[in-house]
Structure formats: structure tokens, C-alpha cells
Amino acid sequence: MNPTACLLVIGNEILSGRTQDVNVQYIARRLSETGITLSEVRIIPDIRAVIVRNVTEARAAHDNVFTTGGIGPTHDDITSACVAESFGVPWVHHPATFRLLEAHFAPGEFNAARQRMATMPQGAIPIRNSVSVAPGFTMGNVHVMAGVPRIMRAMFEEVLPTLPHGTPVTSQAWHANGLYEGALAAALEAIQHRYPAVDIGSYPYRLDESQRGVCLLCKGTDTRAVHDAAHAVRDLIKEMGFEPQAGEPAKA
């Protein structure tokens, strides 16, 4: 069994639609490549009780928890304090981070709001931020990162090599123009039953009027089983009178 992970996307701006989240796709792809299963994603508001409850639940249920958002200098950046509450430890000044940020800002600019970013749960380990200096942190199995995509990616890539890895997920896909899900559903289900260790997904696409159909994606940690299932999918497409094309549609 691969290690499991949960991602908590924290921010009212995501739930309101003001900001479009792009971090989930990046994290999911990178975890899959390194053999960590992203089992769950939750999008939650900047509400103390909600954050504390979700962090507490997720860290008990998963090997790793990643959070994005809520670690900046403003009043609604409360993730750090909530993680401290979840672990039952004080939210304290972190001297090394304070010195790092103090050296980064020009004289007079390291104000009280920015000093909040040097406060962490007692016992937390900072996550280096090569983009904007202010670090995230790891507390137990919880990895707290910024929500800004460029900064999040920098923090995530600092953490990922330190985590226990499993078997990377491999995938193979076939697609066919003019073939639709309703026509192949029963036969595809039979293939899924033959290869229970493989996750077989069916994804309709429409690029234009002449390029629309379905993409069938086989993925899993058993490379041989994935190959065999993909071979069966290709044969199914042929049997239905369509031309199987390797890979996913260019813009699906």
C-alpha cells in the first residue's frame, strides 16, 4: 500500500469563486509520480473551528496532510495558529525565522503584521521558501504551505523528497473520435472487473465538431496490469469499429 495524503485547500476566496485553485492538480500529479496516494481533497473556509477540526481529522486518517493558504500577514491568515491548536501546543515566536525575515525586509518594513509570519506551532520545522523567503512549516505529518501557486510549488518540492514514497503510478490511454460512453459502458465495466488493480477512467472530449469522442485511461501501480488493461481497451475500441489513437486528445 502506498502512503496516503489529504490536501486541505484553505481560503474564503476559493469558496467564493474569486480565486481559481490551480494547486490541486499540481500536487495530485506530483504525489502520483512519487507513489503517494492523494485520497482526499477538502476546500474549507478561513474559520478557526473548521480548520482545527479538519486538520485534526485528516492527520489522524492519513500518512500526510498538506495545507495551502492562510499563512500570510493579514488578519484572515489563521492556518498556522489553527494547526497549533490542533496539536495542542502553543503558537510561538520562531527565532530563526524571525531573523530570516528581518534580514529580508528593508529597515522599517518588518512591521508587526509581517512578524506574524515568524510565529509557528511550538516544535514546527520550517519549510524553505526559495521564492519569497517567508517559510511554511511541518508539524508532525502536517505540511503547511502558501496558497500562491509559485510559492506553494517551491515549498512542496522542498517537502516531497523528505517523505516516504511508494510505487509510482503508471498510466496508458487510448481515445477514439466518434465513440461515446453510452456505447461502450457495459464492455468497459467487464474489463474493469478483469483488472481490479487498475483504475480505468472514461473521459468524454470535444475539441471541435470533427474531433469529439471518449478517452479511456488506465492507471495503477502494477505496470503489467496497466499494460494488459490498456491492451484490452484498445481491442475494445477496434471491436466497436473505431480507430484507437494512443494517448489522450491534445486539448481534452
N, C-alpha and C positions, 0 to 999 in steps of 0.2 A: 504494500500500500504506500502510495506517495504521501508525503506530508500535505496537510490541508491548510488553507488560508481563507480568511474572511476579509473583505475590504469594506471599511466604513467611510463613505463619502459624506463629509460634514459641511453643511452650509445652507442657509436660507436661500441664497442666490441660485443654488441648483434647483431646489424645490419650486421656486417661483418661476423658473424659466428664464430668468435674467441672464444666467451664465450656462453655457452648454459644457457639460463634463466631457473631457476627452481622455481623462486619466484611466478610466476603467479598461478601455481597450488595450492601452499600453501595458498596464500591469498584468492583465489576463494573459496577453501574448507572451510576455517575458517569463511569467511563472510557468506557463505551459512548456516553454522551451527548456526550463531547468528542472522539470519534474516535480513541481509543486502544484497541487490541485486547488484552483480557486473555486471553493464550494459555495460561496455566498457573497453577494454584494448588497449592502444596505445604504440607502440615502436618507440621511436624518438631519433635522434642523439644529440650529445653534441654541439648544435648550439644555441646560445643565443636567436635569434629571434624565432626559432621553439619552444624552451622550454617555453618562455614567452607566446607565442600565445596559446599553448596547455594548460598550466596551467590556463590562463585566461578563455578560452572556457570551460574547464572541471569544474572549480569551480563554474561557473555560471549555468551549466546544471545538476550538481549532488549534492547530500547532502554531500558527502565526496569525496575527491581526495587523493589518495595515490601515492607517487612517490618513485621509487627505483633507486639508483645510482647517482653519481655525487656530493657527499658531502665529499670527501676526501681532502688531502692536495695538490694535484697536479694541474697543470695549466688548465686541462680539467675538473676539478670538479667545475662546474659553476651553479649547480642547485640552491643552496642557494641564490646566487645573482640574479638569474632569477626570483625566487619566490618573492623576494623583489621588483623587477621591476614590476612584475605582479600586486602586491598590491599597487604600487606607494608609497612605503616607503623606507627610507634609509637602506642600508646594513651596519650594525654597529657591533662594538665590544660588546660582551656579557660578562660582568664582571664575573658572577658566573661560566660560562662555561670555561672562561679563567683560573680561579683559579683551577677548577677541573682538567683541562688538565695539567696545570703547576705542580700540585702536583703529577700527574700520571707519568710524564716522569722524567728520571734521570737528574741531573744537567747538563746543557749544551745541552740536547737533544730536548728541547722545542723550536725549531727553528721557523723562520718566516713562513715556509710552514705549520707547524703544528698549528701555531697560527691562520691560516686562518679558521680552523675548529671551532674556537670560535667566528666566525663572522656570524651573522644571520640577517634576516629582523627585523627591529625595531618592538617590540611588540610580537615577536615569543615566544612560550613556549617550552623549551627543552623537548625532549623525552629521557628518561633514557636509557642508553646502558649498560646492565649488562655484556657484553662480552668484549668490547674493550674501554669502558669509553666514547669516543667521541660521543656526543648525536646527534640524529636527532632533528626535531622540528615540532611543529604545528603552522601554521599561518592561522587563520580563520578556514576554513573547509579543508585545505590542510595539509596533514601529510607527512613530508619529511623524508625518511629513507635511510639507506645504501643499496647498491646493493649486498654486500657479504651475501649469504643466512643465515648463522648462526647469523650474526649481525642483518639482516633485521627481522628475526623471533623474536629476543629479543625485538626490538623496536616495532614491530607490536603488540606483546602481551601486551606491556605497554599501547598502544593506544586503543586497541579494547574494553576493559571494560568501557572506558570513553564515548563511542559513544552510541547514541540512537539505540536500537535494535528493530527489528520487529519480525515476526513469523519465526522460523527456517524452513528450507526446509527439508522435509522428502522424502525418495525415496524407491522404491521397484523394483527389477529387476528379469527377467527370461531370461534364454538362452537355446538354443537347438542346438545340433550338427546336421549338415546336412541340416539345414534350412537356406535359403538365402533371402536377402532383396527383390529381384525381385518377389519372390513368394507370399510375404505377404503384399506388399506395399498398395494395394487398401483396404484390410481389416483393416490394421493398421490405415490408414487415416480415416476410418469410426469410429474407436474407438476414435481417436483424436477429431473428431467432437462431439462425445458424451460427452467428458470430456475436455472442452476447458480450464478449470483452471489448467489442468495437462500438464506438458511438457513431451511428450513421444518421446524418442530418440531411434534410431535404429543403432546399432554398430556392424559391422561385426568383427569377430575374426578368427584367425588361429593360434592354438597352435602347431599343427603338422598335419600330413595327416589325422589322425583319429579324431581330435578334431578341427573342424572348422565349423562355423555357424554364428548365429547372436544373439546378446544380446539386449533385449528390456528393456529400463529403463524408469520408470515413476517417476516423481518428482514434488513437488509443496508444497505450504504451507497449503493446505486443506488436512489434513491427511485422512479423509474419502474418498474424491475423488481420492486420490492417491491409496488407497487400492482397490477401486472399479475398477479403470482403470487397475491396475495390475492384478486383478482377470480376467478381460476381455482379457487381453493379454495372460494370462496362458491358458484360454479356447481356444483362437485362435490357439495357438501352438498345443494343443491337437487335435482340429478340423482338422488341416492340417496333422495329422498323425505322429507328432513328440512328444518326451518326454520332457516336460518342466522341467528345472532344476532351482531351486531357486538361486537367486544371480547372480553375474557376474562371468564369467570364471576366474579361478585363476590367469592367467597371460595374460589376454586380454589387 
